[in-house]
Amino acid sequence: MAHGVARWRNALSSIIFHDMSADLDDLYERDFYAWTRRQAAALRHAGVERINTQEPIDWANLAEEVEDLGNEQRRAIASQLERLIQHLLKLEFAEDRTPRRKWLLSIDNARAEIERRWTASIAREIEPTLPRAHARARRAAALELEDHGEPKTAQALPEGPHYTLEQLLDESWYPTVEER
């Protein structure tokens, strides 16, 4: 009887482990950022439980490194959002139309980079940072406009978030540009 129970437990354990592994594989593919958070928490738990192998494992630093992989994804998106906002502002407000094509290309490239890394868990953390991203992008756009002889345009750039997250991520959306 004990042998049958042990075999049943092993089979059940194998099924549960396989399901958890499949869930992790799916999460890794679907939301890398969330996967890094979950794995870092599991590594920290393993360190607390003193789970070890033949060779000692530095659980705390390993967890931090895995978490940093996810943070890098979030930082890359934040950087691309700033670039995107900066060029949308110049596209919409600059009087000089000569660099327009270059800005359009930069906008499209930033959106493509964001799309490659975008996940639901990153979205929850990125949206609250939009005001800060806009402020940084506005500063950069203003400096470039001043460098190109448009100080009045630079000063007139809108304060605070000027574009919604939906507009920023919509590949077919561009601001209305009035001819001057």
Beta strands, then each sheet from edge to edge (+ up, - down):
end
